[in-house]
Amino acid sequence: MGRAGGEVTLKRGGKTRTLSAQVSSEPSAESFVVTFDDITDLVSAQRTAAWADVARRIAHEIKNPLTPIQLSAERLKRKYAGEITTDPEVFQQCTDTIVRQVGDIGRMVDEFSSFARMPAPVMRRENAQELVQQAVFLQRVGNPAITFSTALPRDPLHFEGDGRLISQALTNVLKNAGEGIAARIARGDDEPGRIEIALISANSEGDGGTFAYRITDNSIGLPPEHRHRLTEPYVTTRAKGTGLGLAIVRKIMEDHGGEIALADVEGGGGAQITLTFPFAQKPQEDPNSKGPEDEQERIADRV
């Protein structure tokens, strides 16, 4: 018997899948048997686990010297700023640069730590509208030049989830959108930035048990060649990006039994990210269920 194997990458419908292919044959036969196993999720999980270990080591090794470097630069600035008579501007600029760069590195280390130590979700009854409003408020304050708009159902939408983690996922997506808009403007396109956040419930989409946050922007868009890997750790198209923002979002979605979808805005000129969540983490089969309304009642009873 002969046997051979390998991995095959297929692209279909804008999605990329990794398949394990095995080919075998019998000595007396003139035919071959080919089997395929979809190992996309396995490969992704292995990469994530490996990068989490790298992130843990980086955070540990880099974080310790950052504080004394920053404190030393700040002390030099306070103690000797008035005594420097030769090129005081250069002294000021250098100390400011040290403090600023240390701060940037510190924020990167914080991202490493967040990714390496993602907490297990604590499921409770959450209000989907409130989570959106909190995330948008923070980003609106930090990005006053960008127009944020929301389209939310009037009636409260409740579901089972970890509000803190979902807020982090929304914040990461909105932050990415803002950075994409900044990148577009840096290329010379001065069209004002816009980010739209829509909350789509099962009632309007007919999903029966899910709802989605849909974030649409007029940013520089998503690179088609690396799009299927943008949710993997350390895959980024930005010079100062860590590639952890969307990786953290994907991990949060997986922990909630949800999905993240990346797409271009129809007609071009931006990106659209959809975060789809189930109403309940462990839905019970009920032949008398009539849809999302019963699901909402069951969630309220359980929590």
C-alpha positions in Angstrom: 0.0 0.0 0.0 1.3 3.5 -0.9 0.3 6.5 1.2 1.0 10.2 0.9 -0.3 13.3 2.5 -0.1 17.1 2.8 -2.1 20.3 3.4 -4.1 22.1 0.8 -5.4 25.7 1.1 -8.7 26.5 -0.7 -10.4 29.9 -1.2 -14.1 30.0 -1.9 -16.7 32.6 -1.4 -14.1 35.0 0.2 -13.2 32.4 2.8 -10.0 30.4 3.1 -10.0 26.8 4.4 -7.0 24.5 5.2 -7.5 20.9 4.4 -5.4 17.8 5.3 -5.3 15.6 2.2 -4.4 11.9 2.4 -3.9 9.7 -0.7 -3.6 5.9 -0.5 -3.6 3.0 -3.0 -3.6 -0.8 -3.0 -0.7 -2.5 -4.9 -3.2 -4.6 -6.9 -5.6 -1.8 -7.6 -5.4 0.9 -10.3 -7.3 3.5 -8.3 -6.6 5.8 -5.4 -8.5 6.8 -2.3 -8.3 10.5 -1.4 -9.6 11.8 1.9 -9.9 15.4 3.1 -10.2 16.7 6.6 -11.0 20.4 7.3 -8.3 21.4 9.8 -8.7 25.2 9.5 -9.8 25.6 13.2 -7.1 23.3 14.4 -4.3 25.1 12.6 -5.7 28.4 13.8 -5.9 27.2 17.4 -2.4 25.9 17.3 -1.1 29.3 16.0 -3.0 31.1 18.7 -1.7 28.9 21.5 1.9 29.3 20.2 1.6 33.1 20.0 0.0 33.3 23.4 3.1 31.7 24.9 5.3 34.2 22.9 3.2 37.1 24.2 3.6 35.9 27.8 7.4 35.8 27.5 7.6 39.2 25.7 5.4 40.9 28.3 7.5 39.4 31.2 10.9 40.3 29.7 10.1 43.8 28.5 7.8 45.2 31.2 10.3 45.1 34.1 12.8 47.7 32.7 10.2 50.1 31.3 9.3 51.7 34.6 12.8 52.7 35.7 13.6 54.0 32.2 10.5 56.2 32.3 11.1 57.4 35.9 14.8 58.2 35.1 13.9 60.3 32.1 11.2 62.2 34.0 13.6 62.8 36.9 16.3 64.1 34.5 13.7 66.4 33.0 12.6 67.8 36.3 16.0 68.2 37.9 18.2 69.5 35.1 15.8 71.2 32.6 16.5 74.6 34.3 20.3 74.0 34.4 20.8 73.1 30.7 22.1 76.2 28.9 23.4 74.6 25.8 20.6 73.5 23.4 17.9 73.3 26.1 15.4 72.5 23.3 17.3 69.4 22.3 17.4 68.2 26.0 13.6 68.8 26.3 13.0 67.0 23.0 15.1 64.0 23.9 13.6 63.5 27.3 10.1 63.9 25.9 10.9 61.3 23.2 12.1 58.8 25.8 9.0 59.2 27.9 6.7 59.0 24.9 8.4 55.9 23.4 8.4 54.1 26.7 4.7 54.8 26.9 4.1 53.4 23.4 6.1 50.2 24.4 4.1 50.0 27.6 0.8 50.0 25.7 2.1 47.3 23.4 3.2 45.2 26.4 -0.3 45.6 27.9 -1.7 44.2 24.7 0.6 41.2 24.9 -0.5 40.6 28.5 -4.2 40.9 27.6 -3.8 38.4 24.8 -1.7 36.0 26.8 -4.0 36.1 29.8 -7.5 36.2 28.3 -9.9 35.5 31.2 -12.6 32.9 31.0 -16.0 34.6 30.3 -18.5 35.1 33.1 -21.9 34.8 31.5 -24.7 36.9 32.8 -27.7 38.8 31.5 -26.5 41.7 29.4 -28.1 44.6 27.5 -26.8 44.7 23.9 -27.7 48.4 23.4 -25.9 49.5 26.6 -22.7 47.8 25.6 -22.7 49.6 22.2 -23.4 53.0 23.8 -20.5 52.6 26.3 -18.0 51.6 23.6 -19.1 54.4 21.3 -18.9 57.0 24.0 -15.3 56.2 24.8 -14.2 56.2 21.1 -16.2 59.4 20.4 -14.3 61.2 23.2 -11.0 59.9 21.9 -11.7 60.6 18.2 -13.7 63.9 18.0 -12.9 64.3 14.3 -14.8 61.0 13.4 -18.6 61.0 13.2 -20.1 58.0 15.1 -23.7 57.0 14.4 -25.7 54.1 15.8 -28.8 52.2 14.7 -30.2 50.4 17.7 -33.6 48.7 18.2 -35.9 50.6 20.5 -36.8 47.7 22.7 -34.0 46.3 25.0 -32.2 43.3 23.6 -30.9 41.0 26.3 -28.6 38.0 25.9 -26.2 35.8 27.9 -22.6 36.9 27.7 -19.7 38.6 29.4 -20.3 42.3 29.1 -16.7 43.3 29.9 -15.2 41.1 27.2 -17.8 42.0 24.6 -17.1 45.7 25.4 -13.5 45.0 24.8 -14.3 43.4 21.5 -16.4 46.3 20.3 -13.7 48.8 21.5 -11.0 46.9 19.5 -13.1 46.9 16.3 -13.9 50.6 16.7 -10.3 51.4 17.4 -9.2 49.5 14.3 -11.8 51.4 12.3 -10.4 54.7 13.6 -6.9 53.7 12.7 -8.0 52.7 9.2 -9.6 56.1 8.7 -6.4 57.8 9.9 -4.4 55.7 7.4 -6.6 56.8 4.6 -6.3 60.5 5.6 -2.5 60.1 5.8 -2.5 59.1 2.1 -4.1 62.5 1.2 -7.8 61.7 1.2 -9.3 64.2 3.6 -12.9 63.0 3.5 -14.2 63.1 7.1 -14.2 59.8 9.0 -17.5 58.0 9.6 -18.2 54.9 11.6 -21.7 53.4 11.8 -22.7 50.8 14.3 -25.9 48.8 13.8 -27.4 46.2 16.1 -29.3 43.6 14.1 -31.6 41.4 16.1 -33.0 38.0 15.1 -36.4 39.6 14.7 -35.2 41.6 11.7 -32.8 39.1 10.2 -34.9 35.9 10.9 -31.9 34.0 12.4 -34.1 32.7 15.2 -31.4 32.7 17.9 -28.7 35.2 17.1 -28.0 38.9 16.9 -25.2 40.9 15.4 -23.1 44.1 15.8 -22.3 45.4 12.4 -19.5 48.1 12.3 -19.1 49.9 9.0 -16.5 52.6 8.3 -15.0 54.7 5.4 -11.5 53.7 6.2 -8.7 52.5 4.0 -10.3 49.1 3.9 -9.0 45.6 4.3 -6.2 44.1 2.3 -7.6 41.2 0.2 -4.4 39.2 0.1 -4.1 38.8 3.9 -7.8 39.2 4.9 -8.2 35.5 6.0 -5.3 35.9 8.5 -6.2 39.3 10.0 -7.7 37.7 13.1 -4.5 35.7 13.8 -2.0 37.0 16.3 0.7 39.4 15.1 -0.8 39.7 11.6 -1.2 43.5 10.8 -0.9 45.9 8.0 0.0 48.9 10.1 3.5 50.0 10.9 2.9 50.4 14.6 0.2 47.7 15.0 0.8 44.6 17.2 -1.7 42.5 15.3 -3.5 41.5 18.5 -6.7 43.6 18.3 -8.7 41.4 16.0 -7.0 38.3 17.5 -8.5 39.2 20.9 -11.8 39.9 19.2 -11.8 36.4 17.6 -11.0 34.7 20.9 -13.9 36.5 22.6 -16.2 35.5 19.8 -15.1 31.9 20.1 -15.7 31.9 23.8 -19.2 33.1 23.2 -20.0 30.7 20.4 -20.1 33.6 18.0 -18.5 34.5 14.7 -16.5 37.4 13.3 -16.8 38.3 9.6 -14.6 40.7 7.7 -15.8 42.3 4.4 -15.5 45.4 2.2 -18.1 48.0 2.1 -20.4 47.4 -0.9 -19.1 49.6 -3.7 -15.7 50.0 -2.0 -14.3 52.7 0.2 -14.2 51.1 3.7 -14.5 48.0 5.8 -17.4 46.2 7.5 -17.0 43.9 10.5 -19.9 41.8 11.8 -19.9 40.2 15.2 -22.6 37.6 15.5 -23.6 36.3 18.9 -26.2 33.7 20.1 -28.8 34.9 22.5 -28.1 32.0 24.8 -24.9 30.0 25.4 -26.6 26.7 25.9 -29.9 26.7 24.0 -32.4 24.0 25.0 -34.4 22.2 22.2 -38.0 23.2 22.7 -40.6 22.1 20.2 -43.0 24.7 21.4 -40.5 27.6 20.9 -41.8 30.3 18.7 -38.5 32.1 18.0 -36.5 35.0 19.5 -39.3 36.1 21.9 -39.3 32.7 23.7 -35.5 32.8 23.7 -35.5 36.2 25.4 -38.0 34.9 28.1 -35.8 31.8 28.7 -32.7 34.0 29.2 -34.5 36.2 31.7 -35.7 33.1 33.6 -32.2 31.6 33.7 -30.4 34.7 34.9 
